[in-house]
Amino acid sequence: MIFDWTTAFSQVPEAPFLDGQHRAREGEILRVQTLPDLRRYLDWIHIKQCLLKPYAEHANYPVVDFRELLPSFEADAYEYKELPGFSMVALARPLKYFQEIFQYDILHCLLDYADEKYRDQCPLESSIFSQNIRTFCAHLPKASQDAFRTRFSETDVTSLENYAALLPTILDMDRAHVLSMDSQNDFYLSGVYCSFPSYLDTELKRFGLNIKKFAVGDDRRYERHRGFVYQFLMELYGFPIVSERRTSSALFARRLFRMGEKFLVRVLGQTDRAITTLYSHPDARFYPRVEKIALVAVDKSQTEAVKALAEGGYFIDPDRRVVITRVVYRQHKYDPNNVRQDRALSVASQEVIHPLTGRSYYRLNLVKDTYSLFLRLNDIVRGEYSGRIVYKRNEIVENTDTHEKKLKFLYAWLSKHQRRIIGYSDDFYSNVVKVLDNYLLSADHYDDFSNLRDVYQEVWSKYSYIQQARKVKMLEDLQDRNYKGERLTYAKMLALFTEVLNDLKFEIVNYFDALVERVLSLGDMILNDSYLLRTYIRKKDLDLSPYGLSVKKTYGRLVALLDEFRMIRKAKKEQGIVLPLVAQS
């Protein structure tokens, strides 16, 4: 039986203010004075009215698949116009109307009129309420204005006690709403019809210049790297390249964070069905913290998780195994020296929220479960996977009943999980390779793949990139003399480095210039190691021990291998064969 959304969070302390009754019961007062408390209060209301209520009202509600919460985020397939969407900002300070960097229509709380600057205005409660009602009605359809006036004419619409009752109206309004503190440091609804300034062009170019992907006046370089920079910048704030509502929210949060504000920006898109929150946090030094809340279907293969969640009463729909899931992310600064340089975001924590008590259950791995990832891959190559993906951002592909669809699903799967395959365990990687090789290299499919040459080559190119990048990741670990948790001697490091490099030399038939450039950079760092040069390389052979001689000999082999890579790179460039680091997903 589906959970009754009207009873959601009925056991949390704020429960009396969550049911949409805008007149508080006698003796019940709600005071919210910190951003964490505000975030908690808004969580209950937004989950209840923006996720649970639509789920109950729409039989075919599109629950979120766990992979949609895994970075890197994919382009949205559909816009569900019947579902709610909103954006909002909360600032942990009183607002100064003229000095704010965003536009909004102001709402006044009663405490505003204790301020000297409002001495010429009528402080009567009814006058203040009427002014706020007029501000709301200015942005409502005419057919809705009379009903709104009737219901809220004697209500302080700025009080958070009435926020749950107002939310259905807010969801029907354009643009964002604003919360801030009054003179008593209580949060209240202080504005509607708010526009977030995004300055996308400025932010994108500044970020690209900072990470040295752009150069001033270099149009070709800008064209070549713009997609990567745009995607990386948006992913830092929890989104793919998306619509204006979420783009402006992300870039507004970026600006507020740089200004040192204590803030919370929240947005719900009608495409991603996830409540995304960006907020300042004491532990967040470079970027605001990002979290998402969504209704997620637990995979039936996760039997232990299903059992634990069922016993704890966490399912809102046991038949579809739907739970309220919160995922908190960790941002990563751009690192050109990391083969997984496209990694802007990773999962820091995940939890399932109880629909009655609000209690969180942490002892699960729903989002990053490698077993589920591998099962999904198996289902794709067998043609047993039912679902949809967006292929290269412009084509929706459903199910895997043909080889063409399988290949397109594989391309999307490899693009989505590229950096996980590069960095995960050897066991996981070997299983992935076994499945992909059995399918892509099968003689039984030769004729089918011949007729699908373009998409087959795209999949193979993506697969080849991952194979080579994984070896480059091994070289990165070896260069630090730290391999699989073991601290290596110089001799062993050089031996393993040359062994991996020799294998890689025969794999670069599919050539990726950025990977070869990274290999050469890593090799040069080893060749120029001051301790290595001083202790072994610059000494005469007669002055070296047998160990020292072996180090010097392996060093010479490394020099020769790197020279071969330089020759290969030179030849490829002369032929004009230089592929980008990350193929378009």
FIBA-73382 format. One line per 10 residues: number of its first residue (from 1); their letters; for each residue x, y, z of C-alpha. Coordinates in steps of 0.5 Angstrom, whole numbers, always signed. Layout:
! FIBA-73382
NUM = A = X/Y/Z | ... $
//
This chain:
! FIBA-73382
1 = MIFDWTTAFS = +0/+0/+0 | +3/+7/-2 | +4/+11/+4 | -1/+17/+6 | +3/+23/+4 | -1/+27/+9 | +2/+24/+15 | +9/+25/+13 | +14/+27/+18 | +8/+27/+23 $
11 = QVPEAPFLDG = +13/+25/+29 | +18/+31/+28 | +18/+37/+33 | +16/+42/+27 | +10/+37/+25 | +4/+42/+27 | +7/+47/+22 | +7/+42/+16 | +0/+41/+15 | -2/+47/+11 $
21 = QHRAREGEIL = -6/+50/+16 | -4/+57/+16 | -7/+59/+23 | -2/+56/+28 | -5/+53/+34 | -6/+57/+41 | +1/+56/+45 | +5/+54/+39 | +11/+58/+36 | +16/+57/+31 $
31 = RVQTLPDLRR = +22/+60/+31 | +28/+59/+26 | +34/+62/+27 | +40/+58/+24 | +41/+56/+17 | +41/+48/+19 | +35/+49/+23 | +32/+53/+17 | +34/+47/+12 | +31/+42/+17 $
41 = YLDWIHIKQC = +25/+45/+17 | +24/+46/+9 | +26/+39/+8 | +20/+37/+11 | +16/+42/+8 | +19/+41/+1 | +19/+33/+1 | +12/+33/+3 | +9/+38/-2 | +14/+37/-8 $
51 = LLKPYAEHAN = +16/+30/-8 | +11/+26/-4 | +4/+29/-6 | +6/+29/-13 | +8/+22/-12 | +1/+20/-9 | -3/+24/-14 | +1/+21/-21 | +0/+14/-22 | +6/+14/-27 $
61 = YPVVDFRELL = +11/+19/-22 | +18/+18/-25 | +22/+16/-19 | +29/+17/-20 | +34/+12/-22 | +40/+11/-17 | +45/+13/-23 | +42/+19/-24 | +44/+22/-17 | +51/+19/-19 $
71 = PSFEADAYEY = +56/+24/-22 | +57/+26/-28 | +50/+28/-29 | +47/+26/-35 | +43/+31/-40 | +35/+31/-38 | +31/+27/-42 | +24/+30/-41 | +21/+36/-38 | +15/+33/-33 $
81 = KELPGFSMVA = +11/+40/-33 | +5/+37/-29 | +10/+36/-23 | +12/+42/-19 | +19/+46/-19 | +21/+52/-15 | +28/+56/-13 | +29/+60/-7 | +35/+63/-3 | +35/+64/+4 $
91 = LARPLKYFQE = +41/+69/+7 | +42/+69/+15 | +42/+76/+16 | +37/+82/+15 | +36/+84/+7 | +38/+91/+5 | +33/+92/-1 | +37/+97/-5 | +44/+94/-3 | +42/+87/-5 $
101 = IFQYDILHCL = +45/+84/-12 | +39/+81/-14 | +32/+83/-16 | +26/+81/-12 | +19/+84/-9 | +19/+86/-2 | +15/+83/+3 | +15/+86/+10 | +14/+83/+17 | +11/+86/+23 $
111 = LDYADEKYRD = +18/+88/+26 | +20/+92/+20 | +16/+97/+22 | +20/+98/+29 | +26/+101/+24 | +27/+108/+24 | +27/+108/+16 | +19/+106/+16 | +17/+111/+21 | +13/+115/+16 $
121 = QCPLESSIFS = +9/+108/+14 | +3/+106/+17 | +5/+100/+22 | -2/+97/+23 | -2/+90/+23 | -8/+90/+17 | -4/+95/+13 | +2/+91/+13 | -2/+84/+11 | -6/+88/+6 $
131 = QNIRTFCAHL = +1/+90/+3 | +4/+83/+3 | -3/+81/+0 | -2/+86/-6 | +5/+84/-7 | +3/+77/-8 | -3/+78/-12 | +1/+82/-17 | +4/+76/-20 | -2/+71/-19 $
141 = PKASQDAFRT = -7/+70/-25 | -13/+74/-24 | -17/+68/-23 | -13/+66/-17 | -13/+73/-14 | -20/+73/-10 | -19/+66/-7 | -12/+68/-5 | -15/+74/-1 | -20/+71/+2 $
151 = RFSETDVTSL = -16/+65/+5 | -10/+70/+7 | -13/+77/+8 | -12/+76/+16 | -5/+72/+16 | +2/+74/+16 | +4/+71/+10 | +12/+72/+12 | +11/+68/+18 | +15/+61/+17 $
161 = ENYAALLPTI = +9/+58/+21 | +5/+59/+15 | +10/+57/+9 | +7/+50/+8 | +0/+53/+7 | +3/+58/+2 | +7/+53/-2 | +2/+51/-7 | +1/+58/-9 | +9/+60/-9 $
171 = LDMDRAHVLS = +10/+53/-13 | +5/+57/-18 | +9/+63/-19 | +14/+65/-23 | +21/+66/-21 | +24/+65/-14 | +22/+67/-7 | +27/+70/-1 | +28/+68/+6 | +32/+72/+11 $
181 = MDSQNDFYLS = +32/+74/+18 | +28/+80/+21 | +31/+84/+27 | +30/+79/+32 | +34/+74/+28 | +28/+70/+26 | +28/+67/+19 | +21/+70/+15 | +19/+70/+8 | +22/+77/+6 $
191 = GVYCSFPSYL = +21/+77/-2 | +18/+74/-8 | +19/+74/-16 | +26/+74/-15 | +31/+74/-21 | +38/+70/-19 | +43/+74/-23 | +48/+69/-27 | +53/+72/-31 | +54/+66/-34 $
201 = DTELKRFGLN = +59/+68/-40 | +63/+72/-35 | +63/+66/-30 | +65/+61/-35 | +70/+65/-39 | +73/+67/-32 | +73/+59/-30 | +76/+57/-36 | +82/+62/-36 | +83/+60/-28 $
211 = IKKFAVGDDR = +84/+53/-30 | +88/+55/-36 | +83/+51/-41 | +82/+58/-45 | +87/+63/-47 | +85/+71/-48 | +83/+72/-55 | +84/+65/-57 | +78/+63/-61 | +80/+56/-63 $
221 = RYERHRGFVY = +82/+54/-56 | +75/+57/-53 | +71/+53/-58 | +75/+46/-57 | +75/+47/-49 | +68/+50/-48 | +64/+44/-47 | +69/+41/-42 | +69/+48/-38 | +62/+49/-38 $
231 = QFLMELYGFP = +60/+42/-36 | +66/+42/-30 | +63/+48/-28 | +56/+46/-27 | +58/+40/-24 | +61/+43/-19 | +54/+46/-17 | +51/+39/-18 | +48/+40/-25 | +49/+38/-32 $
241 = IVSERRTSSA = +49/+43/-37 | +41/+45/-36 | +36/+50/-36 | +36/+57/-34 | +33/+56/-27 | +38/+51/-25 | +44/+55/-28 | +42/+61/-25 | +41/+58/-18 | +48/+55/-19 $
251 = LFARRLFRMG = +52/+61/-21 | +48/+65/-16 | +50/+60/-10 | +57/+61/-13 | +57/+68/-13 | +54/+69/-6 | +60/+64/-3 | +65/+68/-6 | +62/+74/-2 | +63/+70/+4 $
261 = EKFLVRVLGQ = +55/+70/+5 | +52/+65/+10 | +46/+63/+5 | +42/+57/+2 | +40/+56/-5 | +35/+51/-6 | +32/+49/-13 | +27/+43/-16 | +27/+42/-23 | +21/+39/-27 $
271 = TDRAITTLYS = +26/+35/-31 | +31/+32/-25 | +25/+31/-20 | +31/+32/-15 | +31/+38/-9 | +38/+41/-10 | +41/+45/-4 | +47/+49/-4 | +49/+52/+2 | +55/+55/+6 $
281 = HPDARFYPRV = +58/+50/+11 | +64/+51/+16 | +68/+45/+13 | +66/+48/+5 | +73/+52/+4 | +72/+53/-4 | +65/+51/-6 | +58/+51/-3 | +56/+44/+0 | +51/+41/-5 $
291 = EKIALVAVDK = +46/+36/-3 | +40/+32/-7 | +34/+29/-4 | +30/+25/-9 | +25/+19/-9 | +29/+13/-11 | +27/+6/-13 | +32/+1/-9 | +34/-4/-14 | +31/-11/-13 $
301 = SQTEAVKALA = +38/-14/-13 | +40/-11/-7 | +36/-16/-2 | +39/-14/+4 | +38/-7/+3 | +31/-8/+1 | +30/-12/+7 | +33/-7/+12 | +29/-2/+9 | +22/-6/+10 $
311 = EGGYFIDPDR = +23/-8/+17 | +25/+0/+19 | +19/+2/+15 | +23/+7/+10 | +19/+5/+4 | +13/+10/+1 | +11/+5/-4 | +14/-2/-2 | +11/-5/-9 | +16/+0/-13 $
321 = RVVITRVVYR = +21/+0/-7 | +21/+7/-7 | +25/+11/-1 | +27/+18/+0 | +34/+19/-1 | +39/+24/+1 | +46/+25/-3 | +51/+29/+0 | +57/+31/-5 | +64/+33/-5 $
331 = QHKYDPNNVR = +67/+38/-10 | +74/+37/-13 | +78/+42/-15 | +81/+42/-23 | +87/+38/-23 | +90/+38/-30 | +95/+33/-27 | +90/+28/-26 | +88/+23/-31 | +81/+23/-28 $
341 = QDRALSVASQ = +81/+31/-29 | +74/+31/-31 | +72/+29/-24 | +68/+35/-21 | +64/+32/-16 | +64/+25/-12 | +59/+22/-7 | +61/+24/+0 | +55/+21/+4 | +48/+18/+3 $
351 = EVIHPLTGRS = +42/+17/+7 | +35/+14/+7 | +30/+19/+11 | +24/+16/+15 | +17/+18/+12 | +14/+19/+19 | +20/+20/+24 | +25/+24/+19 | +30/+19/+22 | +36/+18/+17 $
361 = YYRLNLVKDT = +39/+11/+16 | +46/+11/+14 | +48/+4/+13 | +47/+3/+6 | +50/+4/-1 | +45/+5/-6 | +48/+10/-10 | +55/+7/-11 | +54/+0/-11 | +59/-3/-16 $
371 = YSLFLRLNDI = +55/-10/-16 | +49/-6/-19 | +53/-2/-24 | +56/-9/-26 | +49/-12/-27 | +46/-6/-31 | +52/-7/-36 | +50/-15/-36 | +43/-13/-37 | +45/-8/-43 $
381 = VRGEYSGRIV = +49/-13/-47 | +44/-19/-46 | +39/-14/-49 | +35/-15/-42 | +35/-8/-40 | +29/-4/-40 | +29/+4/-39 | +32/+10/-43 | +38/+14/-44 | +40/+21/-47 $
391 = YKRNEIVENT = +45/+19/-53 | +50/+24/-54 | +45/+30/-51 | +40/+29/-57 | +37/+23/-58 | +33/+19/-53 | +34/+11/-53 | +29/+6/-50 | +30/-1/-48 | +36/-5/-51 $
401 = DTHEKKLKFL = +32/-10/-56 | +37/-8/-62 | +44/-8/-63 | +44/-1/-65 | +40/+1/-58 | +45/-4/-54 | +51/+0/-57 | +48/+7/-55 | +47/+5/-48 | +54/+2/-48 $
411 = YAWLSKHQRR = +56/+9/-50 | +52/+12/-45 | +54/+7/-39 | +61/+8/-41 | +61/+16/-41 | +57/+16/-34 | +62/+11/-31 | +68/+13/-34 | +72/+15/-28 | +69/+10/-24 $
421 = IIGYSDDFYS = +72/+5/-28 | +78/+8/-29 | +79/+8/-21 | +75/+2/-18 | +78/-4/-16 | +82/-9/-21 | +76/-14/-19 | +71/-9/-22 | +75/-7/-28 | +77/-14/-30 $
431 = NVVKVLDNYL = +69/-16/-30 | +67/-10/-34 | +73/-12/-39 | +70/-19/-39 | +63/-17/-41 | +65/-12/-46 | +70/-16/-50 | +65/-22/-50 | +60/-17/-53 | +64/-12/-57 $
441 = LSADHYDDFS = +69/-18/-60 | +64/-23/-61 | +65/-26/-68 | +57/-27/-68 | +56/-20/-68 | +61/-18/-74 | +56/-17/-79 | +51/-13/-74 | +57/-9/-72 | +59/-8/-79 $
451 = NLRDVYQEVW = +52/-4/-81 | +53/+0/-75 | +60/+2/-76 | +60/+9/-73 | +56/+8/-67 | +61/+2/-66 | +67/+6/-67 | +64/+11/-62 | +64/+5/-56 | +70/+2/-58 $
461 = SKYSYIQQAR = +74/+9/-58 | +71/+11/-51 | +73/+4/-48 | +80/+4/-51 | +80/+11/-48 | +78/+8/-41 | +83/+2/-42 | +89/+7/-43 | +87/+12/-38 | +87/+6/-33 $
471 = KVKMLEDLQD = +94/+5/-34 | +96/+12/-34 | +92/+12/-27 | +97/+7/-25 | +103/+11/-28 | +101/+16/-23 | +101/+12/-17 | +107/+9/-19 | +110/+16/-20 | +109/+17/-13 $
481 = RNYKGERLTY = +112/+11/-11 | +105/+9/-8 | +102/+3/-11 | +96/-1/-8 | +98/+1/-1 | +105/-1/-2 | +111/+4/-1 | +116/+2/-7 | +123/+2/-8 | +126/+6/-14 $
491 = AKMLALFTEV = +128/+0/-17 | +121/-3/-16 | +118/+3/-18 | +122/+4/-25 | +121/-3/-26 | +113/-3/-26 | +113/+4/-29 | +117/+1/-35 | +113/-5/-35 | +106/-1/-36 $
501 = LNDLKFEIVN = +109/+4/-41 | +111/-2/-45 | +104/-5/-45 | +101/+2/-46 | +105/+3/-52 | +102/-3/-56 | +95/+0/-54 | +95/+7/-57 | +93/+5/-64 | +87/+9/-62 $
511 = YFDALVERVL = +91/+15/-60 | +89/+20/-55 | +94/+26/-55 | +92/+28/-48 | +93/+21/-45 | +100/+21/-49 | +102/+28/-46 | +100/+26/-39 | +105/+20/-40 | +110/+24/-42 $
521 = SLGDMILNDS = +109/+29/-36 | +110/+23/-31 | +116/+20/-35 | +119/+27/-35 | +118/+28/-27 | +121/+21/-26 | +127/+23/-30 | +128/+29/-27 | +128/+26/-20 | +133/+30/-16 $
531 = YLLRTYIRKK = +135/+24/-11 | +135/+19/-17 | +139/+23/-21 | +144/+25/-15 | +144/+18/-12 | +144/+13/-18 | +144/+16/-25 | +150/+21/-25 | +155/+17/-21 | +160/+12/-25 $
541 = DLDLSPYGLS = +158/+5/-26 | +164/+3/-21 | +161/+7/-16 | +154/+4/-16 | +152/-3/-12 | +149/-8/-16 | +142/-5/-14 | +144/+2/-16 | +146/-1/-23 | +139/-4/-24 $
551 = VKKTYGRLVA = +136/+2/-22 | +141/+6/-27 | +139/+0/-33 | +132/+1/-32 | +132/+8/-32 | +136/+8/-39 | +130/+3/-41 | +125/+9/-39 | +129/+14/-43 | +128/+10/-49 $
561 = LLDEFRMIRK = +121/+8/-48 | +119/+16/-47 | +123/+17/-53 | +118/+12/-57 | +112/+16/-54 | +115/+22/-57 | +116/+20/-64 | +109/+17/-64 | +106/+23/-62 | +110/+27/-67 $
571 = AKKEQGIVLP = +108/+22/-72 | +100/+23/-70 | +101/+30/-70 | +104/+31/-77 | +98/+26/-79 | +93/+31/-76 | +91/+25/-71 | +89/+28/-65 | +83/+26/-61 | +80/+30/-55 $
581 = LVAQS = +81/+28/-48 | +74/+27/-47 | +69/+25/-52 | +62/+28/-52 | +57/+24/-48 $
//
